[in-house]
Amino acid sequence: MVDEADPRNVGGHPLGSHTLGPHVVGKRVVVRRVLRGRTGPSGGPAFSDVLGICTSWADGTCVVQPETGEPMVIAVADIVSGKPIPPRPSPRHRVSAQEAQLRALALWPGLETRPLGDWLLRHSPASTARRANSVLAMEPSGVADDYAQVVDFYRGRTGRPIAAVLPDSAEDELFRSHGWVAESHDADTHFQVAGVAQVRRGLRGTRPPEGATLEEDGGLAVLRVGDRARGVAAYDRDWVGFRGIEVAPEHRRQGLGLAVMAALLEWGAERGATTAYLQVLGDNTAAQGLYEGLGFTTHHAYRYLALAR
């Protein structure tokens, strides 16, 4: 029980009952403090919350730097509660999965697309890739007969409807309820993002591939290193994405893949890209480890479902 007569308590709140201390310096914290001498809306003491990075904990004070404005110097004796909290996600991670996927359409400039509410029907007469021939359904469509329209759309094109959905989502459940199953034995795909500046630092020292040629075709940058390696990049709204980075088996383990990525990254950076993205299967641990070393983190994972054959 809280003793409100105790001078360490204010309005029934025990001062100092928090998990803050010198160990949170450099971390993002939320701090609730009492505003001494002021009255709150209910007639009791007034409180104020501060959110930001703790920059100092010394001499009886805690200093918190909010995202904007001047640092807040708080007497430790005035802290009612507080705790460290996770870092705020970067702007690129605050983009929804659906929006990130829509940006990645730049890698497939020849697609036939048709909105279905907030879903997107995708078809390519020139490619059999799942990304180019599936409905993008990573949030509610807002359309009453969405499922029937998906089936009708692909019946006259590919003959087998495929859906890209977030694992264990309402859309995942919807398609499975109609008898859909995993389209293949592949693991879920991880959509990974990173800051261009960070990836450039990770690729620092990577030599340009000898004999490389870069051509721009339909909004894409296609880099070829003879018959040894190739890769494709696309730029859209300050994002640069990669696909099809391939190295001939006899030329692997020579750094060619990283060299191709570095050259394509520079192409994107020259156009103003600040975010880089790529997609990798979740069970490709070697590739994931490589990309993680360059600064890539998983934005979201997704899977493909299809009507059972």
PyMOL commands that set and color helices and strands:
alter all, ss='L'
color gray80, all
select helices_A, chain A and resi 22-24+76-78+91-94+97-107+130-132+146-155+170-177+196-202+249-251+256-270+285-293
alter helices_A, ss='H'
color red, helices_A
select strands_A, chain A and resi 9-10+13-14+28-39+45-58+61-65+72-75+79-84+112-116+119-123+135-136+162-165+180-182+189-195+212-217+220-225+229-236+239-247+275-281+297-307
alter strands_A, ss='S'
color yellow, strands_A
deselect
rebuild
show_as cartoon
